[in-house]
Amino acid sequence: MAKILLLYATTDGQTLRICQRLQQVAESQGNEVTLLPLQDWKSVDLAPFDKIVLGASIRYGKHSPLLHDFVQQRRAVLEHKPSAFFSVNVVARKPEKNQPNTNPYVLKFLKRTRWQPQQLAVFAGKIEYPKLGVLDRQMIRFIMWVTKGPTDPTGTFEFTDWARVDAFGKEISDMGG
Ligand SMILES: Cc1cc2nc3c(=O)[nH]c(=O)nc-3n(C[C@H](O)[C@H](O)[C@H](O)COP(=O)(O)O)c2cc1C
C-alpha cells in the first residue's frame, strides 16, 4: 500500500472528476489516496506521501499558474519521489494530439519546467456550452469551428476517454520508487 497525493487545478470540474476516478482506481488497488486542490499546496506537508500526482486543465492555452508555482517550489520533493502529471484539454480529442509526446500543452509544460515525471498522461476534456459565459462560449465555439469540432451552443460534449483514465490509475498505482 502506498500513500498517494493527488493535486488538481480545475475551472469547470472535469479535472476533478478525472482525479476522483483515479482515486477510485488507486484505492481499489489498495492505496491510500488524498485528493486536494492545488490552491492548498502551501499548507500541505508532502513528507508523508510516497507518490505525488498533479493534474491541471488548459484554459486559453495555459495551465494554472499554481501548477508552475508548485513544480518550481517543490522540485526537490518531485525529483525524489515517484511522481506523475496529466493535462486536460480539448486539443487532445484529436488522435494525433492525444499522447503526452504529441500533445502541444504537455510538451510545452515539460520543456518549460524540465521536470521529468515517471508517468505522464493527457486526457481530452469536456465542453458544456450552456454553462459558459457569453464571451467564453463564443470564443470556444469559434475555436471549435476552426478545428472542426462541435459548435451547438446548447450542447455538452465530453471527449474524455474513461478507459484511458482507468489505465492511468493503474499506472500510478504501479509506479515505483
Ligand atoms: C474558456 C475556456 C478556454 C479553453 N481553452 C482551451 C485551449 O486553449 N486549448 C484547449 O485544448 N482546450 C481549452 N479549453 C478546454 C478545456 O481544457 C476543457 O474544457 C477541460 O475539460 C477543462 O477542464 P476543467 O473543467 O478541469 O477546468 C478551454 C475551455 C474553456 C471553458
The ligand as an ORCA input file, in Angstrom:
! r2SCAN-3c Opt
* xyz 0 1
  C     -12.805     29.392    -21.507
  C     -12.150     28.115    -21.954
  C     -10.928     28.144    -22.607
  C     -10.326     26.950    -23.050
  N      -9.143     26.997    -23.724
  C      -8.611     25.860    -24.225
  C      -7.418     25.883    -25.016
  O      -6.808     26.930    -25.231
  N      -6.961     24.708    -25.506
  C      -7.585     23.505    -25.277
  O      -7.141     22.476    -25.787
  N      -8.700     23.449    -24.508
  C      -9.221     24.585    -23.994
  N     -10.361     24.544    -23.235
  C     -10.966     23.244    -22.938
  C     -10.728     22.809    -21.500
  O      -9.395     22.432    -21.303
  C     -11.700     21.662    -21.191
  O     -12.994     22.217    -21.171
  C     -11.422     20.958    -19.881
  O     -12.359     19.909    -19.730
  C     -11.495     21.905    -18.708
  O     -11.164     21.210    -17.539
  P     -11.598     21.755    -16.101
  O     -13.104     21.658    -16.058
  O     -10.953     20.835    -15.143
  O     -11.091     23.164    -15.988
  C     -10.967     25.709    -22.793
  C     -12.201     25.705    -22.112
  C     -12.796     26.871    -21.707
  C     -14.124     26.819    -21.000
*
